[in-house]
């Protein structure tokens, strides 16, 4: 809520106070100033020209600069500026660089003097026609490629400003959206990529992800969060969606007969995962019925909107509100916004989930529908050329059910493939330059954009990860899954802390010359293998990294128990012992 009070002025000058008083007085007569709340005045402040405006209880002078930008101009009301940008073929300047992100438009200078478009794919489901359309956009107006992200988005790059209007219009023609794909919004709502087809799943969560997306799209106040926000839905089967890395996650679980609740499928609620800050989501002690998930998510978002920190961007995520309040107070505030009580239930009331199949999203797997299969395509670091995008879409049309599922592991699943068409799909995937085998290092690569497209990144993660995979795949044939996550900066978009091997980009000085390099972590994992990686090597120049990883994998192959996963191997050794093992030839 934005209001006037007689609180401390926060160091504003008399001229600033007078300006702000006039600004907010005028704003009070408009329908809204920002996507967060209407403007009002307290009676005591009505005649006080020096009283300071507040945003959800925070004085304007204490707000972070991004919050001030949102107050000064609603980022959702930017269409005229976007049109002007296109007509003048000019990039946004100042605060508009931030505001454009509300429309999924990222001007990524100086890495690239152009726009990146982030496309929402709610529930990680899209049609072949949509992928064809994105490929056309990439070819006609962009750089001719697309990237699958770690939230199952599709990102298209290198659009000059003159094309942004036609890009957004074409996206809407395809039935897709980029609204709220960046900045302080709910990011792509993820769902288990095998929802509706996994024989072991407890609940098809696709309708829930879609319902929440439409709710948010039609709720303007949910575009006014203090910081970005991640939500996921997990179907409870053998494939996960790394739910424990999300701000809110709904995970299907079965309560057996004779338990604390009537037998059936419920949803556990996980809160405040943010692995870049060394936190996994924690269980909130709730058990929801499916129809309760969307209203509970909306209420949780609104409590966060009202009470999250708007002064310090580094402390603005949901986890820090829970640190201040505790889970019980947060849930009590959430409950006030609901028309029904929250159902408390201990984790132990539900059945134990079967083991997660870590590479179940790669390769050929039988669906719950008799005679049909899904085929997971390994796309190293998520990079697809436009012709490859067309090729995957064509496979889905001619050999599948016309759907594709981008995953949080930067791969793509083709669904609805009849038994008789499996070999054809495999062959056509190989012709595109991809694979359906889960035994290679390349199949387990995850990488952020890197410094070719992001100003924060210290390293060329995409290019270097591909080089690493080529080097290691020549030397090792793995019989257990191995994930290598490369992230270019501490923002950890590729979640290096949860990889079997995590690589965090850094600048390394060698003989007085700055080089790209990495800190090396091992032993991370999610779900039933949850844990944060430990640093074993620091500031390794990239030129030395292939040999470093070769020694690490050689030691693992040599010293492990039979068919022992890498994560299990490293977790049974102390850090110093691992350094000794990994240093030996």
C-alpha positions in Angstrom: 0.0 0.0 0.0 1.3 3.5 -0.9 0.2 6.1 1.6 1.2 9.4 3.3 2.4 9.5 6.9 4.1 11.8 9.3 7.1 9.4 9.6 10.7 10.4 9.3 11.6 12.1 6.1 14.6 9.9 5.4 16.9 12.8 4.4 14.8 14.2 1.6 15.3 17.9 0.8 12.4 20.4 1.1 12.3 20.6 -2.7 12.1 16.8 -3.0 9.4 16.6 -0.3 7.3 19.2 -2.1 7.8 17.4 -5.5 6.8 14.1 -4.0 3.8 15.5 -2.3 2.6 16.9 -5.6 3.5 13.7 -7.4 1.5 11.5 -5.0 -1.4 13.9 -4.8 -1.7 13.7 -8.6 -1.2 10.0 -8.5 -4.1 9.6 -6.0 -6.4 10.8 -8.7 -5.3 8.2 -11.2 -6.3 4.6 -11.2 -2.8 3.4 -10.2 0.8 4.5 -10.1 2.5 1.1 -9.9 1.3 -2.5 -10.3 1.5 -2.9 -6.5 -1.3 -0.8 -5.0 -3.5 2.3 -5.2 -2.4 5.6 -3.7 -4.0 7.1 -0.6 -3.4 9.6 2.2 -3.9 9.3 5.9 -6.1 12.0 7.4 -3.3 13.4 9.4 -1.1 13.8 6.4 -3.7 15.3 4.1 -2.5 18.8 4.6 1.1 18.1 5.3 3.1 18.9 2.1 6.3 17.5 3.6 5.0 14.1 4.7 6.8 11.3 3.0 5.1 8.7 0.8 5.3 5.0 1.8 5.2 1.9 -0.3 3.8 -1.0 1.8 5.0 0.7 5.0 8.5 1.6 3.6 9.3 5.3 3.2 10.1 6.2 -0.4 13.5 7.5 0.6 14.4 4.0 1.9 13.4 2.1 -1.2 15.9 0.5 -3.5 16.2 2.3 -6.8 14.3 -0.4 -8.6 11.3 0.1 -6.3 11.4 3.8 -6.9 11.4 3.2 -10.7 8.3 1.1 -10.3 6.6 3.8 -8.4 7.5 6.5 -10.9 6.2 4.5 -13.9 4.2 1.3 -13.9 6.3 -1.1 -16.0 3.2 -2.7 -17.4 2.1 0.6 -18.9 5.1 0.9 -21.2 3.7 0.1 -24.6 4.1 3.6 -26.0 7.8 3.5 -25.1 8.3 0.1 -26.6 6.7 1.3 -29.8 8.9 4.4 -29.7 12.0 2.2 -29.2 11.1 0.2 -32.3 10.3 3.2 -34.4 13.6 4.9 -33.6 15.5 1.6 -33.5 16.9 2.8 -30.2 17.6 0.9 -27.0 15.9 1.8 -23.7 17.9 4.0 -21.4 18.0 4.4 -17.6 15.2 2.9 -15.6 13.4 1.7 -18.8 16.1 -1.0 -19.2 14.7 -2.5 -16.0 11.0 -1.9 -16.9 11.3 -3.5 -20.3 12.1 -6.8 -18.5 8.4 -6.9 -17.3 7.7 -7.6 -21.0 10.3 -10.3 -21.3 12.7 -7.9 -23.1 16.2 -7.8 -21.9 18.6 -5.3 -23.4 21.8 -7.1 -22.6 24.5 -4.5 -23.5 27.5 -4.5 -23.3 27.5 -8.3 -23.9 25.2 -7.9 -26.9 23.8 -4.5 -28.1 20.4 -6.1 -28.7 17.5 -7.7 -26.9 17.0 -11.1 -25.5 13.4 -12.3 -25.4 12.4 -14.7 -22.7 9.3 -16.7 -23.5 7.1 -18.2 -20.9 6.3 -21.9 -21.3 3.9 -22.6 -18.4 3.9 -26.1 -17.1 6.8 -26.9 -19.5 4.4 -27.8 -22.3 4.3 -26.3 -25.8 3.1 -27.3 -29.2 5.1 -28.0 -32.3 3.4 -25.1 -34.0 4.7 -22.8 -31.3 8.3 -24.1 -31.6 8.1 -23.7 -35.4 7.0 -20.1 -34.8 9.8 -19.3 -32.4 12.3 -20.7 -34.9 10.9 -18.4 -37.6 11.2 -15.5 -35.2 14.8 -16.4 -34.4 15.7 -16.7 -38.1 13.8 -13.6 -39.4 14.7 -11.1 -36.6 17.2 -12.6 -34.2 20.4 -14.5 -34.3 19.0 -17.8 -35.6 19.0 -19.8 -32.4 17.1 -20.4 -29.2 18.1 -21.6 -25.7 16.2 -23.8 -23.2 16.6 -22.3 -19.8 16.8 -23.8 -16.3 13.1 -23.0 -15.9 12.1 -24.6 -19.2 11.7 -21.2 -20.9 12.8 -20.6 -24.4 15.1 -17.6 -24.9 15.7 -16.0 -28.3 18.5 -13.5 -28.7 20.0 -10.6 -30.7 16.8 -8.8 -31.7 17.6 -5.2 -32.7 15.3 -2.6 -31.1 13.4 -2.0 -34.4 12.0 -5.5 -34.3 10.7 -5.6 -30.7 7.1 -4.7 -31.5 6.7 -7.3 -34.2 8.4 -9.8 -31.9 5.8 -9.3 -29.1 2.9 -9.3 -31.6 4.1 -12.6 -33.2 4.5 -14.1 -29.8 0.9 -13.4 -29.0 -0.2 -14.8 -32.3 1.5 -18.0 -31.3 -0.5 -18.2 -28.1 2.7 -17.5 -26.0 3.6 -14.6 -23.7 6.7 -13.0 -22.3 4.9 -10.8 -19.8 6.4 -11.0 -16.3 9.3 -13.2 -17.6 11.8 -11.0 -16.0 12.4 -8.5 -13.1 10.2 -8.6 -10.0 7.7 -11.2 -11.1 6.6 -14.8 -10.9 8.9 -16.4 -13.4 8.0 -19.4 -15.6 5.8 -21.7 -13.6 7.4 -25.1 -13.9 5.8 -28.6 -13.7 7.2 -32.1 -13.9 8.0 -32.4 -17.6 6.4 -35.9 -17.8 3.1 -34.8 -16.2 0.2 -36.8 -17.6 2.4 -39.5 -19.1 4.5 -40.8 -16.3 3.1 -44.2 -15.2 4.3 -43.6 -11.6 3.0 -40.1 -11.1 0.4 -39.4 -8.4 -1.3 -36.4 -10.1 -1.2 -34.7 -13.5 -0.1 -31.2 -12.5 -0.3 -29.5 -15.9 -3.8 -28.0 -15.2 -2.6 -26.5 -11.9 0.4 -24.8 -13.5 -1.8 -23.5 -16.3 -4.4 -22.3 -13.8 -1.9 -20.4 -11.8 -0.4 -18.8 -14.9 -3.8 -17.5 -16.0 -4.6 -16.3 -12.4 -1.4 -14.3 -12.3 -1.9 -12.9 -15.9 -5.3 -11.5 -14.8 -4.1 -10.2 -11.4 -2.3 -6.9 -11.8 -1.2 -6.8 -8.2 0.8 -9.9 -8.6 3.2 -8.0 -10.9 4.4 -5.9 -8.0 6.6 -8.3 -6.0 9.7 -7.2 -4.1 11.8 -9.6 -6.1 11.6 -12.4 -8.5 9.7 -15.5 -7.5 9.8 -19.2 -8.6 6.9 -21.6 -8.3 6.7 -25.3 -9.3 4.4 -28.2 -9.3 5.7 -31.8 -8.9 3.6 -34.7 -9.9 5.1 -37.1 -7.3 6.4 -39.6 -9.8 9.9 -40.8 -10.8 10.8 -37.5 -12.6 11.3 -34.4 -10.5 11.2 -30.7 -11.3 13.8 -29.8 -8.6 11.0 -28.4 -6.5 13.2 -27.8 -3.5 15.0 -24.9 -5.4 11.8 -22.9 -5.7 10.2 -20.2 -3.5 7.0 -22.2 -3.5 6.6 -25.8 -4.6 3.6 -28.0 -4.5 4.6 -31.7 -4.4 2.1 -34.5 -4.8 2.1 -37.1 -2.0 -0.1 -40.0 -1.1 -1.6 -40.4 2.4 -2.4 -44.1 3.0 -5.5 -45.6 4.7 -5.5 -45.2 8.4 -3.4 -42.1 8.4 -3.8 -38.6 9.9 -6.0 -37.5 6.9 -8.5 -39.3 4.7 -6.6 -41.5 2.3 -5.8 -39.8 -1.1 -3.4 -37.6 -2.9 -2.5 -34.3 -1.3 0.2 -31.6 -2.0 3.0 -30.8 0.4 4.1 -27.2 0.2 7.8 -26.3 0.2 8.9 -22.8 0.9 11.8 -20.5 0.2 14.3 -22.5 -1.8 17.1 -20.3 -3.2 20.3 -22.4 -3.7 22.3 -19.4 -4.8 21.9 -18.3 -1.2 22.7 -21.8 0.1 19.1 -22.6 1.0 16.8 -25.4 0.0 13.0 -25.1 0.3 11.6 -26.3 3.6 8.4 -28.2 4.2 5.7 -25.9 5.5 3.8 -28.6 7.3 0.7 -28.4 5.0 -1.3 -30.9 3.0 -3.5 -29.3 0.3 -6.1 -30.8 -2.0 -5.4 -30.0 -5.6 -8.1 -27.4 -5.9 -6.5 -25.4 -3.0 -3.1 -25.0 -4.6 -3.8 -22.0 -6.8 -5.6 -19.9 -4.1 -2.9 -20.8 -1.6 -0.2 -19.7 -4.0 -2.0 -16.4 -4.7 -2.4 -15.7 -0.9 1.3 -16.5 -0.3 2.3 -14.2 -3.1 0.2 -11.4 -1.7 1.5 -11.7 1.8 5.0 -11.6 0.3 4.1 -8.6 -1.8 2.9 -6.7 1.3 5.7 -7.6 3.6 8.8 -8.4 1.6 11.9 -6.2 1.9 11.9 -3.4 -0.7 15.0 -1.6 0.6 17.7 -4.2 0.0 17.6 -6.3 -3.2 20.0 -8.8 -1.6 17.5 -9.5 1.2 14.3 -9.2 -0.8 13.5 -12.8 -1.6 10.9 -14.8 0.3 13.5 -16.7 2.4 14.4 -13.5 4.2 10.8 -12.7 5.1 10.6 -16.2 6.6 13.9 -15.5 8.5 12.3 -12.4 10.0 8.9 -13.9 10.7 9.2 -17.6 10.9 7.0 -20.0 9.0 4.1 -20.0 11.5 3.6 -16.3 11.3 3.8 -16.4 7.5 1.2 -19.1 7.3 -1.1 -17.3 9.7 -1.0 -14.2 7.5 -1.6 -16.4 4.4 -4.6 -18.0 6.1 -6.2 -14.6 6.7 -6.4 -14.1 2.9 -8.1 -17.5 2.3 -11.7 -18.6 2.6 -10.7 -21.9 4.1 -8.3 -23.1 6.9 -4.9 -24.5 6.0 -4.7 -28.2 6.6 -1.7 -29.0 8.9 0.0 -32.3 8.5 3.4 -33.8 9.3 5.6 -35.0 6.5 5.5 -38.5 8.0 1.8 -38.8 7.3 2.6 -39.3 3.6 4.1 -42.3 1.8 7.8 -42.2 1.0 8.4 -41.2 -2.5 10.1 -43.7 -4.8 13.6 -42.9 -5.8 14.0 -40.1 -8.4 15.3 -41.4 -11.8 17.9 -38.7 -12.5 18.1 -39.3 -16.2 14.4 -40.2 -16.7 14.1 -37.1 -18.9 16.6 -38.4 -21.4 16.1 -41.4 -23.7 13.1 -43.6 -24.6 10.5 -44.3 -21.8 7.1 -46.0 -21.9 4.2 -43.7 -21.1 1.2 -44.5 -19.0 -0.7 -44.7 -22.3 -0.3 -48.2 -23.7 1.8 -48.4 -26.8 3.2 -44.8 -26.5 6.5 -43.5 -25.4 8.2 -40.2 -24.6 11.7 -39.5 -26.0 14.0 -37.2 -24.1 16.4 -35.4 -26.3 19.8 -34.3 -24.9 20.5 -30.8 -26.0 23.9 -29.7 -24.7 23.5 -26.5 -22.6 20.0 -26.0 -24.2 21.3 -24.4 -27.4 19.2 -25.1 -30.5 19.7 -23.6 -34.0 16.5 -22.5 -35.8 16.7 -25.4 -38.2 17.1 -27.8 -35.2 14.0 -26.2 -33.6 12.1 -26.8 -36.8 13.4 -30.3 -36.9 12.3 -31.1 -33.4 8.9 -29.6 -34.0 8.6 -31.7 -37.2 9.4 -34.9 -35.3 6.7 -34.0 -32.7 4.2 -33.5 -35.5 4.9 -36.6 -37.6 6.0 -39.1 -34.9 4.4 -37.8 -31.7 1.3 -36.1 -30.4 2.4 -32.6 -31.5 3.7 -31.6 -28.0 7.1 -30.8 -26.7 8.3 -30.4 -23.1 11.3 -28.1 -22.4 12.8 -29.2 -19.1 14.6 -27.5 -16.3 17.7 -29.5 -17.3 17.8 -27.7 -20.7 16.6 -30.7 -22.7 13.4 -31.3 -24.7 11.0 -34.2 -24.5 8.9 -35.4 -27.4 5.7 -37.1 -26.2 3.2 -39.5 -27.6 5.6 -41.6 -29.8 4.2 -45.0 -30.9 6.4 -48.0 -30.4 6.7 -48.4 -34.1 8.1 -44.8 -34.5 10.8 -44.9 -31.7 13.7 -45.9 -34.0 12.7 -43.3 -36.5 12.7 -40.6 -33.8 16.1 -41.7 -32.6 17.5 -41.5 -36.1 16.0 -38.1 -36.9 17.2 -36.7 -33.6 20.8 -37.8 -34.4 20.5 -36.2 -37.9 19.7 -32.9 -36.1 23.0 -33.2 -34.2 21.4 -34.2 -30.9 21.1 -37.5 -29.1 18.8 -39.6 -26.9 21.4 -41.4 -24.9 21.9 -40.5 -21.2 25.4 -41.9 -20.7 27.5 -39.0 -22.1 28.8 -36.0 -20.2 27.1 -33.8 -22.8 23.7 -35.1 -21.8 24.2 -33.8 -18.2 25.4 -30.3 -19.0 23.6 -27.3 -17.6 24.9 -23.8 -18.3 23.8 -20.2 -17.9 24.0 -17.8 -20.8 27.6 -16.8 -20.1 29.5 -13.6 -21.0 28.6 -13.7 -24.6 25.0 -12.7 -23.6 25.1 -11.6 -20.0 27.1 -8.7 -18.5 27.3 -10.3 -15.1 29.0 -13.5 -16.3 32.8 -13.8 -15.9 33.1 -16.7 -18.3 31.8 -18.1 -21.6 29.9 -20.9 -20.0 28.0 -22.1 -23.1 31.1 -22.4 -25.3 33.4 -23.7 -22.5 30.8 -26.3 -21.4 30.6 -27.7 -24.9 34.4 -27.9 -25.1 34.5 -29.7 -21.7 31.9 -32.2 -22.8 33.8 -33.0 -26.0 37.0 -33.5 -24.1 35.6 -35.7 -21.4 33.3 -37.8 -23.7 36.4 -38.8 -25.7 37.9 -40.2 -22.5 35.0 -41.7 -20.5 31.9 -43.7 -21.1 29.7 -43.3 -18.0 27.4 -46.0 -16.6 25.8 -43.6 -14.1 24.3 -40.1 -14.6 26.6 -37.1 -14.1 25.5 -33.5 -14.1 27.9 -30.7 -14.6 26.5 -27.2 -13.9 28.4 -24.1 -15.2 27.4 -20.7 -14.0 29.2 -17.5 -14.8 28.6 -15.5 -11.6 27.3 -15.7 -8.1 23.7 -15.2 -9.2 24.0 -19.0 -10.0 21.4 -19.1 -12.7 22.7 -22.6 -13.6 22.6 -23.6 -9.9 26.1 -24.8 -9.6 25.6 -25.7 -5.9 23.3 -28.7 -6.9 25.4 -30.3 -9.6 27.4 -33.4 -9.2 30.2 -31.1 -10.3 29.5 -27.3 -10.1 31.6 -24.7 -11.8 31.4 -21.1 -10.7 32.9 -18.6 -13.2 35.6 -16.2 -12.0 38.5 -14.1 -13.3 41.9 -15.7 -12.7 45.2 -13.9 -12.9 48.0 -15.9 -14.4 51.4 -14.2 -14.9 49.7 -10.8 -14.5 47.1 -11.6 -17.2 43.4 -12.0 -16.4 41.9 -15.2 -17.7 38.6 -16.9 -17.4 38.4 -19.6 -14.8 36.2 -21.5 -12.4 35.9 -22.5 -8.7 35.1 -26.2 -8.6 32.4 -27.7 -6.4 31.3 -31.4 -6.0 28.5 -33.3 -4.3 25.5 -31.2 -4.9 22.0 -32.6 -5.5 18.3 -32.1 -5.1 15.2 -34.1 -4.1 16.2 -37.4 -2.4 19.9 -36.5 -3.0 19.6 -33.0 -1.6 22.8 -31.3 -0.7 25.0 -28.3 -1.5 28.2 -28.8 -3.3 31.6 -28.3 -1.5 34.4 -26.3 -3.0 37.4 -28.6 -3.8 39.4 -26.3 -6.1 39.5 -22.5 -6.4 40.4 -20.3 -9.3 41.3 -22.9 -11.9 42.1 -21.3 -15.2 39.8 -22.7 -18.0 42.9 -23.8 -19.9 43.6 -26.2 -17.0 40.0 -27.2 -16.3 39.6 -30.1 -18.8 42.6 -31.9 -17.3 41.4 -31.1 -13.8 38.0 -32.7 -14.5 39.7 -35.6 -16.2 41.7 -36.4 -13.1 38.5 -36.1 -11.0 36.5 -38.5 -13.1 39.5 -40.9 -13.4 39.8 -41.0 -9.6 36.0 -41.6 -9.3 36.1 -44.5 -11.8 39.2 -46.0 -10.1 38.1 -45.7 -6.5 34.3 -46.0 -6.5 32.3 -49.0 -5.4 30.5 -50.9 -8.3 28.1 -48.6 -10.1 28.4 -46.0 -7.3 27.0 -42.6 -8.4 29.4 -39.7 -8.4 27.5 -37.8 -5.7 27.6 -40.8 -3.3 31.3 -41.3 -3.9 32.3 -37.7 -3.1 30.0 -37.5 -0.1 31.7 -40.3 1.6 35.1 -38.5 1.4 36.2 -35.5 3.4 37.1 -32.4 1.3 40.9 -32.7 1.8 40.8 -36.4 0.9 39.0 -35.6 -2.3 41.6 -33.0 -3.2 44.3 -35.6 -2.7 42.5 -38.2 -4.8 41.7 -35.6 -7.6 45.3 -34.4 -7.7 46.7 -37.9 -8.5 47.3 -39.0 -12.0 
